[in-house]
Amino acid sequence: MDARELALNIAVNLGRLGRWAYEGRLNRLNQFLEETEEYVNWLEKAPKSFSFQKTFDIFKKNFNELKTGNKTDPAWAEMMFTWANILAHRARLA
């Protein structure tokens, strides 16, 4: 997968994570957190444009903090939705 496809896969997973956090489905949430982390690691190694790299660096920092946060908190879910939107829109720059 190229950087654009990886960014879009991450965005889709983040949307799922946000929804499952609201629903309290922690077993699915943890499964997709692991998968998303794998995509993030692949994207880190993939060639990216300079403008997307800046967004990705900020996302990685936030994602690493969110992975250990309170996954049942509505603010946590909202951050997942926010990053899903950002990455979906910025993927064209990847």
Secondary structure per residue as TSV (DSSP state, phi and psi in degrees):
chain	resnum	aa	ss	phi	psi
A	1	M	-	360.0	143.2
A	2	D	-	-88.6	176.7
A	3	A	H	-59.5	-39.0
A	4	R	H	-63.6	-46.9
A	5	E	H	-63.6	-41.1
A	6	L	H	-63.7	-43.6
A	7	A	H	-61.7	-40.4
A	8	L	H	-69.0	-39.0
A	9	N	H	-62.2	-41.5
A	10	I	H	-62.9	-44.3
A	11	A	H	-59.8	-43.5
A	12	V	H	-62.6	-44.9
A	13	N	H	-63.2	-38.0
A	14	L	H	-64.0	-37.7
A	15	G	H	-62.1	-42.9
A	16	R	H	-62.6	-44.1
A	17	L	H	-60.0	-43.1
A	18	G	H	-61.2	-44.4
A	19	R	H	-64.0	-46.0
A	20	W	H	-67.6	-31.3
A	21	A	H	-63.6	-44.3
A	22	Y	H	-61.6	-35.6
A	23	E	H	-84.5	-8.1
A	24	G	T	73.7	22.9
A	25	R	-	-90.4	73.6
A	26	L	H	-67.4	-29.9
A	27	N	H	-64.7	-45.2
A	28	R	H	-67.3	-38.9
A	29	L	H	-59.6	-48.3
A	30	N	H	-65.0	-37.4
A	31	Q	H	-61.1	-45.9
A	32	F	H	-77.9	-24.5
A	33	L	H	-62.1	-42.9
A	34	E	H	-63.1	-45.4
A	35	E	H	-63.6	-41.6
A	36	T	H	-64.6	-39.9
A	37	E	H	-61.6	-36.7
A	38	E	H	-63.0	-45.8
A	39	Y	H	-61.2	-39.9
A	40	V	H	-62.0	-43.1
A	41	N	H	-63.0	-40.7
A	42	W	H	-65.6	-41.7
A	43	L	H	-65.9	-33.3
A	44	E	H	-60.2	-33.4
A	45	K	H	-88.8	-14.9
A	46	A	S	-79.6	148.8
A	47	P	-	-65.8	134.8
A	48	K	-	-134.7	155.9
A	49	S	-	-71.6	158.1
A	50	F	H	-60.6	-43.1
A	51	S	H	-68.2	-34.3
A	52	F	H	-74.1	-34.1
A	53	Q	H	-56.4	-40.8
A	54	K	H	-61.0	-45.7
A	55	T	H	-63.0	-43.9
A	56	F	H	-62.5	-40.9
A	57	D	H	-61.0	-43.5
A	58	I	H	-66.2	-43.7
A	59	F	H	-58.9	-47.9
A	60	K	H	-55.8	-44.1
A	61	K	H	-61.3	-48.4
A	62	N	H	-65.1	-42.1
A	63	F	H	-61.8	-42.9
A	64	N	H	-61.4	-36.3
A	65	E	H	-72.1	-40.7
A	66	L	H	-68.6	-31.1
A	67	K	H	-57.2	-33.0
A	68	T	T	-101.4	2.3
A	69	G	S	-79.1	-179.0
A	70	N	-	-76.7	102.6
A	71	K	T	-74.2	-7.7
A	72	T	T	-100.0	2.0
A	73	D	S	-80.3	130.5
A	74	P	H	-57.5	-31.8
A	75	A	H	-65.6	-35.0
A	76	W	H	-63.2	-46.5
A	77	A	H	-61.9	-42.6
A	78	E	H	-62.0	-38.3
A	79	M	H	-64.8	-36.4
A	80	M	H	-63.9	-44.4
A	81	F	H	-62.6	-41.3
A	82	T	H	-61.3	-48.3
A	83	W	H	-68.3	-31.4
A	84	A	H	-60.7	-44.5
A	85	N	H	-65.4	-45.6
A	86	I	H	-60.8	-49.7
A	87	L	H	-67.0	-36.8
A	88	A	H	-62.0	-40.3
A	89	H	H	-76.3	-34.4
A	90	R	H	-85.1	-11.9
A	91	A	G	-57.6	-31.4
A	92	R	G	-64.1	-20.7
A	93	L	G	-88.3	-12.4
A	94	A	-	-60.4	360.0
